[in-house]
Amino acid sequence: MSSHCPFRLSTLLAVTAAGLAILTSASVSPLHAQTASQQTGQQAALSDGAKAENNPEKQPSAEGALPQAAPAATGNPAAQKGVTGKAIDKVKEVAKSAGDIFSRVPCLPPKGASKSMGSLPRVANKLVAGLPVVIVAFGSSSTQGYGSSSPEFNYPNRLAAQLRRKYPTADISVVNAGKGGEDAPEMMQRLQTSVIDLHPDLVIWQVGTNAVLRNLDPAETAKLVDEGIARIQAAGSDVVLIDPQYSPRVNEHAESAGKMMKLLNKAAELRRVGVFPRFAVMKDWHERQAIPIENFVIADGLHMSDWGYACFAQLLGDDIIKSVGQIKLGVAVPSDVRTYRPM
């Protein structure tokens, strides 16, 4: 019996070596396929048709860890998705990043114009103290995010992501209290429950667009806004107003829109709060930066696209960061002193 042992041992070693070669080949192929697919997909992410979705799959363990799964992928579409599906999901994940959405059309602030935004002492002091910061985005459909391809692309979520990147150790939450179709009369009815009861540190109030579209009296809207600002301030919150958007539907009511913006600015000045000039910013995109309107407004001629929401949120976030900057650096800024915003 001992004379047959060497033959059996050598045969076993040969079979084992062949098996390992097969398994090694099977484990490498999917990795190469995934790399090529990812490179192709990353190029596709920069094309006009690349769209982000909000459901990326959880990344599995490293490819090749279970080589026996490779042959099964050939006849099983569900298993094959493990290679190509992960590459596609990776592309979608890349396409959702702030850098990617601005890769083709950069987000730039207007040049040659300046606008002031009120100081935000409550937000700044909360950040300095290491306390949670609650921001409520109050408004209508452009706050709710109508026209965006996914909730990730509405402006409150984009703003939250930017502020968390800037203040990574802070606990910052942005509550979306937008409700489509509303303007000052309807918003005032839910001001207490949707805003004040949340004890926000900052309220960003987008208002006036639907009033313009309905031909409501701008003076009546401004009166309600003034009352609302007073109630929000009495609760101790910082306030920033957002004026109507520059878009074909709003531009059909140019006279009313102009009056609305003047009255909102006057109310903000009297109450010493900031205004983000959304209309002027979007107008600059089109008229001075030569960006086609369809790049930032969807086909209904009113609501913003993913890029429009993203750039709006980016510039608004820049303003907020600048406005809290002086206090964060240790300079005491009273609530009635405005910081200057270079735009």
Secondary structure, 3 states (H helix, E strand, C coil): CHHHHHHHHHHHHHHHHHHHHHHHHHHHHHHHHHHHHHHHHHHHCCCCCCCCCCCCCCCCCCCCCCCCHHHHHHHCHHHHHHHHHHHHHHHHHHHCCHHHHCCCCCCCCCCCCEEEEECCHHHHHHHHHCCCEEEEEEECHHHHCCCCCCHHHCHHHHHHHHHHHHCCCCCEEEEEEECCCCCHHHHHHCHHHHCHHHCCCEEEEECCHHHHHCCCCHHHHHHHHHHHHHHHHHCCCEEEEECCCCCHHHHCCHHHHHHHHHHHHHHHHHHCCEEECHHHHHHHHHHCCCCCHHHCECCCCCCECHHHHHHHHHHHHHHHHHHHHHHHCCCCCCCCCEEEEEC
